[in-house]
Amino acid sequence: MYKNYFKRNFDIGFSLIALIILSPLLIPVVIILLLTGEHYVFYGQNRIGYKNQKFKILKFATMLKNSPNIGTGSITTRNDPRVFPFGRFLRKTKLNELPQIINILKGDISLIGPRPLMEVDFKKYSEEIQNQIYNIKPGLTGIGSVIFRDEQKLISETTMPLDEFYKQHISPYKGALELWYQNNLTFSTDFKILFLTAWVILFSESKLPQKMFKNLPVRPEIE
């Protein structure tokens, strides 16, 4: 029951309340974006969603419009030169994700679930994971986002080609985490992930996620 009716109603209620509470924050962000960078506020990007169907996700603009076609493409590194100064702040605090509240209201995504990926990154998953990961709606945040809060740091420090590093070291474990979420989907799990999303922004080195979820897949060592 939670996976369907209750989860959807919780998404709608949370999103409406969030829009009301966050409006004093969202309006200044919109004004600053209009006055800086390339002077655009939102961008929509095709992502893979529920049952592997494409949809357009909304975010605050943080990078050059042509970013997917220059530099490291779909992979964003730490101190990526394509990111605007204010955009760097938005990404660090995750405020750039807030327009996805509209995606939640539309029913494109849920509050908690596997993050919806660009097709190029989705294809880095194994076929098995591709066939299962979006059997539930993707989310604004999820267990993969919490555990891989240091993803940009890992990508920036590797000496391997970025696509190869992502495919070998990021995708397999992230996929395992998202399948773990499907097998452990309860209101309690969602509530803990929501709390941890805020917690790891403040305490990025915290081991609290592993303490709260003791049965997570074991994270492989990255050589």
C-alpha positions as CSV (number, residue, x, y, z in Angstrom):
1,M,0.0,0.0,0.0
2,Y,2.8,2.5,0.9
3,K,4.4,2.0,-2.5
4,N,1.4,3.3,-4.3
5,Y,-1.5,5.4,-2.8
6,F,0.2,6.6,0.4
7,K,3.6,7.4,-1.2
8,R,1.9,9.5,-3.9
9,N,-0.2,11.4,-1.4
10,F,2.8,12.0,0.8
11,D,4.7,13.4,-2.3
12,I,1.9,15.8,-3.1
13,G,1.5,17.0,0.4
14,F,5.2,17.4,1.1
15,S,5.7,19.3,-2.3
16,L,2.9,21.8,-1.7
17,I,4.1,22.6,1.8
18,A,7.7,22.8,0.6
19,L,6.8,25.3,-2.2
20,I,5.0,27.5,0.4
21,I,7.8,27.4,3.0
22,L,10.7,27.8,0.5
23,S,9.1,30.6,-1.6
24,P,11.1,33.3,0.3
25,L,14.3,31.4,-0.7
26,L,13.3,30.5,-4.3
27,I,12.5,34.1,-5.3
28,P,16.0,35.5,-4.5
29,V,17.6,32.6,-6.3
30,V,15.5,33.4,-9.4
31,I,16.6,37.0,-9.2
32,I,20.3,36.2,-8.8
33,L,20.2,33.8,-11.7
34,L,18.6,36.4,-13.9
35,L,21.4,38.8,-13.1
36,T,24.3,36.4,-13.4
37,G,25.8,33.7,-15.5
38,E,24.0,33.4,-18.9
39,H,20.9,35.1,-17.4
40,Y,18.6,32.1,-17.5
41,V,16.9,30.5,-14.5
42,F,15.7,27.0,-15.3
43,Y,16.8,24.3,-17.6
44,G,15.0,21.1,-18.6
45,Q,16.9,18.0,-19.4
46,N,15.8,14.6,-20.7
47,R,16.1,11.9,-18.1
48,I,15.1,8.2,-17.8
49,G,12.1,7.8,-15.5
50,Y,9.5,5.3,-14.4
51,K,9.5,2.1,-16.5
52,N,12.5,3.6,-18.5
53,Q,10.3,6.3,-20.1
54,K,11.9,9.7,-20.8
55,F,10.8,12.9,-19.2
56,K,12.1,16.4,-18.7
57,I,13.6,17.2,-15.3
58,L,13.7,20.8,-14.0
59,K,16.7,22.4,-12.3
60,F,18.0,25.8,-11.5
61,A,20.6,26.7,-14.1
62,T,24.2,26.3,-12.7
63,M,26.3,25.7,-15.9
64,L,26.9,26.9,-19.4
65,K,23.9,26.0,-21.7
66,N,26.2,24.1,-24.0
67,S,27.8,22.1,-21.1
68,P,26.7,18.6,-22.3
69,N,28.7,19.2,-25.5
70,I,31.9,20.5,-24.0
71,G,34.5,19.4,-21.4
72,T,33.5,16.2,-19.5
73,G,30.0,16.0,-21.0
74,S,27.4,14.5,-18.7
75,I,30.0,14.1,-15.8
76,T,30.5,17.1,-13.6
77,T,33.8,17.2,-11.8
78,R,34.8,19.1,-8.6
79,N,35.5,22.8,-9.5
80,D,34.2,22.1,-13.0
81,P,35.0,25.3,-15.1
82,R,31.6,25.1,-16.8
83,V,29.8,25.8,-13.5
84,F,29.0,29.5,-12.7
85,P,30.2,30.8,-9.3
86,F,26.6,31.1,-7.9
87,G,25.9,27.8,-9.6
88,R,28.6,26.2,-7.5
89,F,26.9,27.3,-4.3
90,L,23.5,26.0,-5.6
91,R,25.1,22.6,-6.4
92,K,26.9,22.3,-3.1
93,T,23.8,23.0,-1.1
94,K,21.6,21.0,-3.5
95,L,19.4,24.1,-3.9
96,N,19.7,23.6,-7.7
97,E,17.4,20.5,-7.3
98,L,14.5,22.4,-5.8
99,P,12.6,23.1,-9.1
100,Q,12.1,19.3,-9.2
101,I,9.4,19.8,-6.6
102,I,7.3,20.7,-9.7
103,N,8.3,17.3,-11.2
104,I,7.0,15.7,-8.0
105,L,3.7,17.5,-8.3
106,K,3.3,16.4,-11.9
107,G,4.0,12.8,-10.9
108,D,7.2,12.5,-13.0
109,I,9.2,11.6,-9.9
110,S,8.7,10.9,-6.2
111,L,10.4,12.6,-3.2
112,I,12.5,9.5,-2.5
113,G,13.8,7.1,-5.2
114,P,16.6,6.3,-7.5
115,R,18.0,9.4,-9.2
116,P,16.8,9.8,-12.8
117,L,19.8,9.7,-15.1
118,M,20.6,11.0,-18.5
119,E,20.5,8.2,-21.1
120,V,24.3,8.2,-21.6
121,D,24.8,7.5,-17.8
122,F,21.8,5.1,-17.6
123,K,23.5,2.9,-20.2
124,K,26.6,2.6,-17.9
125,Y,24.5,0.3,-15.7
126,S,24.5,-3.4,-16.5
127,E,21.5,-4.7,-18.4
128,E,20.2,-6.3,-15.3
129,I,20.1,-3.1,-13.4
130,Q,18.7,-1.1,-16.4
131,N,15.7,-3.6,-16.4
132,Q,15.0,-3.1,-12.7
133,I,16.1,0.3,-11.4
134,Y,13.1,2.3,-12.6
135,N,10.4,-0.3,-11.7
136,I,9.6,2.4,-9.1
137,K,9.5,6.2,-9.8
138,P,12.8,8.0,-9.6
139,G,13.3,10.5,-6.8
140,L,14.4,14.0,-5.9
141,T,16.9,12.2,-3.5
142,G,17.6,8.6,-2.7
143,I,20.0,6.2,-1.0
144,G,22.4,6.5,-4.0
145,S,22.5,10.3,-3.6
146,V,23.2,9.9,0.2
147,I,26.0,7.3,-0.1
148,F,27.6,8.9,-3.2
149,R,27.6,12.5,-1.8
150,D,31.3,12.5,-2.6
151,E,30.9,11.4,-6.2
152,Q,32.4,14.5,-7.7
153,K,35.4,14.2,-5.4
154,L,36.0,10.6,-6.5
155,I,35.6,11.5,-10.2
156,S,38.0,14.5,-9.8
157,E,40.7,12.5,-8.1
158,T,40.8,9.5,-10.4
159,T,43.5,9.0,-13.1
160,M,41.3,6.7,-15.1
161,P,39.3,7.9,-18.1
162,L,36.1,9.3,-16.5
163,D,33.7,7.2,-18.5
164,E,35.6,4.0,-17.6
165,F,35.9,5.0,-14.0
166,Y,32.2,5.7,-13.7
167,K,31.3,2.4,-15.4
168,Q,33.6,0.3,-13.3
169,H,33.5,2.0,-9.9
170,I,30.4,4.1,-9.6
171,S,27.6,2.5,-11.6
172,P,27.8,-1.1,-10.2
173,Y,27.6,0.0,-6.5
174,K,25.1,2.8,-7.1
175,G,22.9,0.3,-9.0
176,A,23.1,-2.2,-6.1
177,L,22.1,0.5,-3.7
178,E,19.0,1.4,-5.7
179,L,17.9,-2.2,-5.9
180,W,18.5,-2.5,-2.1
181,Y,16.1,0.5,-1.8
182,Q,13.3,-1.3,-3.7
183,N,13.7,-4.3,-1.5
184,N,13.5,-2.2,1.7
185,L,10.9,0.3,0.7
186,T,8.9,1.5,3.7
187,F,7.8,4.8,5.1
188,S,10.6,4.4,7.7
189,T,13.2,4.0,5.0
190,D,12.0,7.0,3.1
191,F,11.9,9.2,6.2
192,K,15.5,8.2,7.2
193,I,16.8,8.9,3.6
194,L,15.1,12.3,3.7
195,F,16.7,13.1,7.0
196,L,20.1,11.8,5.8
197,T,20.0,13.9,2.7
198,A,20.0,17.1,4.8
199,W,22.5,15.5,7.3
200,V,25.2,14.7,4.8
201,I,25.1,18.2,3.3
202,L,26.1,19.5,6.7
203,F,28.4,16.6,7.7
204,S,29.8,15.2,4.5
205,E,32.2,12.8,6.1
206,S,29.5,11.3,8.5
207,K,29.1,7.5,8.7
208,L,25.6,7.9,10.0
209,P,24.0,6.5,6.8
210,Q,25.8,3.2,7.3
211,K,24.8,3.2,11.0
212,M,21.1,3.8,10.2
213,F,21.1,1.2,7.4
214,K,23.3,-1.7,8.6
215,N,22.2,-4.0,5.8
216,L,23.4,-1.8,2.9
217,P,25.4,-3.5,0.1
218,V,29.1,-3.4,1.0
219,R,30.9,-0.6,-0.8
220,P,33.9,-1.9,-2.8
221,E,37.3,-0.3,-2.4
222,I,38.3,2.0,-5.2
223,E,41.9,1.5,-6.1
